[in-house]
Amino acid sequence: MRLKEIIEKTGCCTYSGSLDPEIRQLCSDSREVKKGALFVAVEGYNESGQKYIKDALKNGASAIVVEEKFKNRVKVGRDVPVCYTPNARKCVLFLARVFFRFPSEGLVLIGITGTNGKTTITYLLEEILKEDGKNCGVIGTVSYRYNDVVKKANNTTPDPIAIQSLLNNMKSEGVSHLIIEVSSHALVMDRVYPPDFDVAVFTNLSQDHLDFHGTMDEYFIAKSILFRELGKDATSVVNSDDKYGRMLIPMISGKVLSYGIKCDAEIKGKCNSLTMEGTDFTINGINFKTHLIGIHNLYNILSAYSVIKVLGIEDETFHRSLTKLKVIPGRLEKVGGLRNYHTFVDYAHTPDALENLLDAIKSIKRGRVITVFGCGGDRDRRKRPLMGRVVEERSDIAIVTSDNPRTEEPDAIIEDIRKGLNKKNHIIIPDRRSAIYKAVELAGKDDVVLIAGKGHEDYQVLKDKTIHFDDREVVLEAMESLKK
């Protein structure tokens, strides 16, 4: 596609000149630039993209896009077309949609946002849509997947070029329905284009990412972007039991379908029984069963059910899918098979997620609850004592350890957690492997061991390196070690 054609179709930047190169690649990372690329110098939160223009040209870029404020600083040869834009971050989204020829057209796009539950809902919807004969793709926290392709996810919602490229590949491979986990970062940083979505889901909002957003109000405003900017024919699916969900509904100009357990909602759920084997429940008076455990998962199921009602999928298909879906990676995932105690690994890493998870476990447990948890480094420090308090209050034994410390000292993170600890039922073991071993060692008949925070992740990010570390593998190692 010619540069002039791309620029004219996007309308997000200006360009004048006699040169009109053929653009073979769109790129915002100078290290990935190849010959014939259009390089967009995106302004980051820590670094300026215009610093890498020379590197991009050296690697073969045919043209560049830069923000207007750098107009007098850009020094390139006469044979390099330069385009100027008020906002490079927003512009790269429009450029990507044009470069990949509007790949969302003809796809049914379902966006899921909220603090907790996004990944579980993607797996539920994926199973239901496949059961209904649809060709389904997913862009989410665990992986990006369609047909036989599975790519490990680096971000919950990747950058706009990667997203549009994925959409293009999926569409060409016959995908008809695409489910995307939409993070608050993605919405603020213009990684997605809300009018492209046919259905948007709001799960809940609780404290997280305040290192990025600053306040809960700003966090909510970020999440609301998806719903405020939807197309007129799209439908919003909203949890009306959540106070932020109720705040969101009046802000939506299009169709809204509400779900809940406590408040009045169009899709109303009721829990009949909870066991270690699953949950028995009703939706609008119709009885269903699931292998998933806990009230928090009933909310996830209600969300998925609401979406399929928008899409016109029958209850029987929904019922068959629930029967088939037994586990979701790293989401209350049982590890270790048949033993006289139960061990679960879960991704919960916010106060609210831990509270919901531990309440679910306490409602069905017979013995003690032993919880291993930590807090991520370089992330919202304010939630650390809150997480400590939640785990200590809802566990018989709380083992505080490291999560992904990143550039912070593990002991400093643990010290923040300590501020929320007031009882004497906690143990501090900074090394995560040792902490998991200790939890397994302490487990007795009918006890529940919960390893929280990392879930599906198979790595640990330390100050100077990333190592392989999978909670599920370590649990099994600990079990085998104790047998010996």
C-alpha positions in Angstrom: 0.0 0.0 0.0 1.3 3.5 -0.9 2.1 5.9 1.9 -0.2 8.6 0.4 -3.1 6.2 0.3 -2.6 5.2 4.0 -2.3 8.8 5.1 -5.4 9.9 3.2 -7.5 7.0 4.6 -6.5 7.6 8.2 -6.7 11.4 8.3 -4.7 11.4 11.5 -1.5 13.1 10.1 -0.3 15.5 7.4 2.1 14.7 4.7 3.2 16.6 1.6 6.0 15.7 -0.8 6.7 14.1 -4.1 7.9 10.9 -2.6 5.3 8.2 -2.3 7.0 4.9 -1.2 5.4 1.5 -1.1 4.8 0.6 2.6 5.4 -3.0 3.4 5.4 -2.9 7.2 4.0 -0.7 9.9 6.2 -0.5 13.0 6.6 1.5 16.3 9.6 -0.5 17.6 12.8 0.5 15.8 14.4 -2.9 16.6 11.7 -4.6 14.5 11.9 -2.3 11.5 12.5 -3.9 8.1 13.0 -2.5 4.6 10.0 -0.6 3.4 8.6 0.1 6.9 6.5 3.1 8.0 8.0 3.9 11.4 5.7 5.6 14.0 7.6 7.4 16.7 5.2 6.8 19.5 5.6 8.8 22.7 6.0 6.4 25.7 5.6 7.2 29.4 9.3 6.9 30.0 10.9 7.5 26.6 10.3 9.5 23.5 9.9 7.5 20.3 11.6 10.3 18.2 14.9 9.2 19.8 14.8 6.1 17.7 14.2 7.6 14.3 17.8 7.2 13.3 17.8 3.6 14.3 14.6 3.0 12.3 16.0 4.6 9.2 19.2 2.6 9.6 17.2 -0.6 9.6 15.4 0.3 6.4 12.4 2.5 7.2 11.0 4.2 4.1 9.0 6.9 6.0 8.3 8.1 9.5 5.5 9.5 11.5 6.3 11.9 14.4 4.4 14.2 16.6 4.1 17.9 15.6 5.8 19.1 18.7 9.1 17.6 17.4 8.8 19.2 13.9 11.9 21.3 14.4 14.0 18.6 15.9 13.6 15.9 13.2 16.6 15.8 10.9 16.4 13.3 8.1 17.5 13.2 4.4 15.4 14.7 1.6 14.5 11.2 0.4 12.7 10.3 3.6 9.0 11.4 3.8 8.0 12.7 7.2 4.4 12.8 8.4 3.2 14.8 11.4 0.5 14.1 13.8 -0.9 15.7 17.0 -1.0 12.3 18.8 1.3 9.5 17.6 -0.3 6.9 20.0 -3.8 7.5 18.6 -2.5 7.8 15.1 -0.7 4.4 15.1 -4.1 2.8 15.9 -5.7 4.4 12.9 -2.7 3.6 10.7 -2.9 -0.1 11.7 -6.6 -0.4 11.0 -6.0 1.0 7.5 -2.7 -0.9 6.8 -4.4 -4.2 7.6 -7.5 -3.2 5.7 -10.0 -2.9 8.5 -9.8 -6.5 9.6 -12.6 -6.2 12.3 -15.2 -5.8 9.5 -17.0 -9.1 9.2 -15.8 -10.3 12.6 -18.0 -10.4 15.7 -15.9 -8.7 18.4 -16.5 -9.2 22.1 -14.6 -7.1 24.5 -14.3 -7.9 28.2 -13.0 -5.4 30.8 -13.0 -5.2 34.5 -10.6 -5.9 37.4 -11.4 -9.6 37.8 -12.9 -12.4 35.8 -11.9 -11.5 32.3 -9.8 -14.6 31.6 -12.4 -17.0 33.0 -15.1 -15.4 30.8 -13.0 -15.7 27.7 -12.6 -19.4 28.3 -16.3 -19.8 29.0 -17.3 -17.9 25.8 -14.7 -19.8 23.7 -16.2 -23.1 24.8 -19.8 -22.0 24.2 -19.0 -20.5 20.8 -17.2 -23.6 19.6 -20.0 -25.8 20.8 -22.3 -23.6 18.7 -20.2 -24.3 15.6 -18.5 -20.9 15.5 -14.8 -20.4 14.6 -13.6 -18.5 17.7 -10.4 -16.6 18.4 -9.1 -15.2 21.7 -6.7 -12.4 22.6 -6.2 -12.6 26.4 -3.9 -12.7 29.4 -3.0 -16.4 29.0 -2.5 -16.6 25.3 -3.6 -15.4 21.8 -5.2 -18.3 20.1 -7.3 -19.4 17.1 -7.6 -22.7 15.2 -4.4 -24.6 16.0 -2.4 -21.4 16.7 -1.5 -20.6 20.3 0.9 -17.7 21.1 1.9 -17.0 24.6 0.6 -13.5 25.7 3.1 -10.8 26.7 0.3 -8.3 27.6 -3.3 -8.8 28.4 -4.1 -6.5 25.4 -1.1 -6.1 23.0 -0.2 -2.9 21.1 -2.5 -1.8 18.2 -0.3 -3.0 15.4 -0.1 -6.5 17.0 -3.9 -6.5 17.5 -4.8 -5.5 14.0 -2.3 -8.0 12.6 -3.8 -10.7 14.7 -7.3 -9.7 13.6 -6.1 -9.8 10.0 -4.6 -13.3 10.4 -7.6 -14.7 12.2 -10.0 -13.3 9.6 -8.0 -14.9 6.8 -8.0 -18.2 8.7 -11.8 -18.2 8.9 -12.4 -16.9 12.4 -15.9 -15.5 12.8 -16.0 -14.5 16.5 -13.2 -12.9 18.5 -13.0 -12.4 22.2 -10.6 -9.8 23.5 -9.6 -9.0 27.1 -9.4 -5.2 27.2 -7.2 -3.8 29.9 -7.5 -0.3 31.3 -4.0 0.4 30.0 -5.1 -0.5 26.5 -8.0 1.9 26.6 -6.0 4.8 27.9 -3.2 4.1 25.5 -5.5 3.7 22.4 -4.6 0.1 21.7 -8.2 -0.8 20.7 -10.9 1.0 18.7 -14.2 0.8 20.8 -16.5 1.3 17.8 -15.2 -2.0 16.3 -16.8 -4.0 19.2 -20.2 -5.6 18.9 -20.5 -6.6 22.5 -18.7 -5.1 25.5 -18.7 -6.7 29.0 -18.1 -4.9 32.3 -17.3 -7.4 35.1 -16.4 -5.3 38.2 -14.0 -2.8 39.5 -11.8 -2.9 42.6 -8.4 -1.6 43.6 -5.6 -2.4 41.1 -3.2 -0.5 38.7 -3.3 2.6 40.8 0.4 3.0 40.2 -0.7 3.8 36.6 -4.1 5.5 37.0 -3.5 7.2 40.4 -7.1 7.0 41.7 -10.1 4.7 41.5 -12.0 7.5 39.7 -9.4 7.7 37.0 -9.3 3.8 36.8 -13.1 3.8 36.4 -12.9 6.5 33.7 -10.4 4.4 31.8 -12.6 1.4 31.9 -15.6 3.4 30.8 -14.0 4.4 27.6 -14.9 1.1 25.9 -18.6 1.6 26.7 -18.8 5.4 26.1 -17.3 5.0 22.6 -19.1 1.9 21.4 -21.0 2.0 18.1 -24.8 2.6 18.2 -25.6 -1.0 17.3 -23.4 -2.5 20.0 -24.6 -4.0 23.3 -23.1 -3.5 26.7 -23.3 -6.3 29.2 -22.9 -4.9 32.8 -22.7 -6.4 36.3 -25.4 -4.4 38.1 -24.3 -5.8 41.5 -21.1 -3.9 41.2 -21.3 -0.3 42.3 -19.2 0.9 39.4 -21.4 -1.2 37.0 -24.3 0.8 38.3 -22.4 4.0 37.8 -21.5 2.9 34.2 -25.0 2.2 33.0 -26.3 5.8 32.8 -23.1 6.7 30.8 -24.0 4.2 28.0 -26.0 5.6 25.1 -26.7 2.2 23.4 -28.3 -1.1 24.4 -27.5 -2.5 27.9 -28.1 -6.0 29.3 -27.6 -6.2 33.1 -26.8 -9.3 35.1 -26.5 -10.0 38.8 -27.4 -12.0 41.9 -28.3 -9.4 44.5 -29.8 -6.5 42.5 -32.6 -6.4 40.0 -31.1 -7.5 36.6 -32.4 -8.8 33.3 -30.1 -11.9 33.7 -30.6 -13.0 37.3 -28.6 -15.7 39.0 -29.1 -17.7 42.1 -26.7 -20.1 43.8 -28.3 -23.4 45.0 -25.3 -25.2 46.3 -21.5 -25.1 46.4 -19.2 -28.1 46.8 -15.6 -28.9 46.0 -16.8 -30.5 42.8 -18.7 -27.5 41.5 -21.7 -25.2 41.7 -25.4 -25.8 41.2 -27.3 -22.6 40.2 -30.2 -21.1 38.3 -30.3 -18.3 35.7 -33.8 -16.7 35.4 -35.2 -19.8 37.0 -33.4 -22.4 34.7 -31.2 -24.9 36.5 -27.5 -25.4 35.5 -24.4 -27.1 36.9 -20.7 -26.2 36.5 -17.4 -27.7 37.6 -16.3 -24.1 38.4 -16.3 -23.3 42.1 -17.6 -20.2 44.0 -19.9 -17.2 43.8 -17.3 -15.2 41.9 -17.4 -17.8 39.1 -21.2 -17.7 39.1 -20.8 -14.0 38.2 -18.4 -15.0 35.4 -20.9 -17.5 34.1 -23.8 -14.9 34.2 -21.6 -12.6 32.2 -21.0 -15.3 29.5 -24.7 -16.2 29.5 -25.6 -12.6 28.9 -23.3 -12.4 25.9 -24.7 -15.5 24.3 -28.2 -14.2 24.8 -27.1 -11.1 22.8 -25.7 -13.5 20.1 -28.8 -15.6 20.0 -27.2 -18.9 21.3 -29.6 -21.5 22.9 -29.6 -22.6 26.5 -28.9 -26.2 25.6 -25.6 -25.2 23.9 -24.7 -23.3 27.1 -25.5 -26.3 29.3 -23.4 -28.7 27.2 -20.4 -26.2 27.3 -20.6 -25.9 31.1 -20.5 -29.7 31.4 -17.4 -29.9 29.2 -15.4 -27.1 30.8 -13.6 -28.5 33.8 -10.6 -26.2 34.4 -9.4 -22.8 33.4 -5.5 -22.4 33.5 -4.4 -20.8 36.7 -7.9 -19.9 37.9 -8.7 -22.0 41.0 -6.9 -24.8 39.1 -6.6 -28.0 41.2 -3.1 -29.5 41.3 -2.0 -32.9 42.6 -4.9 -35.2 41.9 -6.4 -37.4 44.6 -5.0 -36.7 48.1 -6.5 -36.2 51.5 -6.1 -32.4 51.1 -6.9 -30.0 48.2 -4.3 -27.7 46.5 -5.3 -24.9 44.1 -3.3 -22.4 42.1 -4.9 -19.0 41.2 -4.0 -15.8 39.6 -5.7 -13.6 42.2 -3.5 -10.6 42.9 -5.9 -7.9 44.1 -7.6 -7.5 47.5 -11.0 -8.1 46.0 -10.0 -11.1 44.0 -8.4 -12.7 47.1 -11.4 -11.9 49.2 -13.8 -13.5 46.6 -11.5 -16.5 46.2 -11.0 -17.2 49.9 -14.7 -16.7 50.6 -15.5 -19.3 48.0 -13.0 -21.8 49.5 -14.2 -21.1 53.1 -17.8 -21.9 52.0 -16.9 -25.4 51.0 -13.9 -26.4 53.0 -13.8 -28.9 55.8 -10.3 -28.4 57.2 -8.0 -25.4 57.4 -7.1 -22.9 54.7 -3.4 -22.4 54.1 -2.7 -19.5 51.7 0.7 -18.6 50.0 0.8 -15.2 48.5 2.9 -12.1 47.7 2.7 -8.8 45.9 4.2 -7.8 42.6 7.1 -5.3 42.5 6.9 -1.9 40.7 3.1 -2.0 41.0 0.5 -0.3 43.3 2.0 -0.3 46.8 -1.2 0.8 48.4 -2.9 -2.6 47.8 -0.2 -4.6 49.6 -1.3 -4.2 53.2 -4.9 -4.6 52.1 -4.0 -8.0 50.5 -2.2 -9.0 53.7 -5.2 -8.2 55.8 -7.6 -10.1 53.5 -5.5 -13.2 53.4 -4.7 -13.2 57.2 -8.4 -12.8 58.1 -9.6 -15.5 55.8 -6.9 -18.1 56.2 -5.9 -20.3 59.1 -2.3 -20.0 58.0 -1.0 -17.1 55.8 2.4 -17.6 54.2 3.8 -14.3 52.9 6.4 -14.7 50.1 7.6 -13.1 46.9 5.6 -12.8 43.7 7.4 -11.0 40.8 9.6 -8.6 42.7 10.9 -7.0 39.5 13.3 -4.1 40.4 12.2 -3.9 44.1 13.7 -5.7 47.0 11.5 -8.6 48.0 12.0 -7.8 51.7 10.7 -4.2 51.1 7.6 -5.6 49.4 7.0 -8.0 52.3 7.4 -5.1 54.7 4.5 -3.3 52.9 2.4 -6.4 53.3 3.3 -6.6 57.0 1.5 -3.3 57.6 -1.8 -5.1 57.1 -1.0 -8.1 59.3 -2.4 -7.9 62.8 -2.8 -11.6 63.9 -0.3 -14.3 64.7 -1.3 -16.8 62.0 1.2 -15.7 59.4 4.6 -17.0 58.4 7.2 -15.0 56.4 9.2 -17.0 53.8 10.6 -14.7 51.1 11.7 -17.6 48.8 8.6 -18.6 46.9 9.7 -22.2 46.3 10.3 -22.7 50.0 7.0 -21.1 50.9 5.1 -23.5 48.6 7.0 -26.5 50.1 6.1 -25.3 53.6 2.4 -25.0 52.7 2.3 -28.5 51.3 4.3 -29.8 54.3 1.7 -28.2 56.7 -1.4 -29.6 54.8 -3.4 -32.2 56.6 -6.6 -34.1 56.1 -9.3 -32.0 54.4 -7.2 -28.8 54.3 -7.1 -26.5 51.4 -3.8 -25.1 50.1 -4.1 -22.0 47.9 -1.1 -20.7 46.0 -2.2 -17.2 44.9 -0.9 -14.4 42.6 0.7 -16.0 39.6 -1.8 -18.6 38.4 -0.9 -19.6 34.8 2.5 -17.8 34.7 5.5 -20.0 34.3 8.1 -17.4 35.2 9.3 -15.1 38.0 10.7 -11.6 37.3 13.6 -10.8 39.4 15.8 -7.6 39.5 18.3 -8.7 36.9 16.6 -11.7 35.2 13.5 -13.7 34.5 13.6 -17.3 35.6 11.3 -20.3 34.9 8.9 -20.7 37.8 5.5 -22.4 37.6 3.6 -22.7 40.9 1.9 -25.8 39.6 5.2 -27.6 38.9 6.6 -26.5 42.3 3.5 -27.9 44.1 4.0 -31.3 42.4 7.7 -31.2 43.3 6.9 -30.5 46.9 4.3 -33.3 47.0 6.8 -35.8 45.6 9.6 -34.6 47.9 7.4 -35.2 51.0 6.5 -38.7 49.7 10.2 -39.6 49.7 
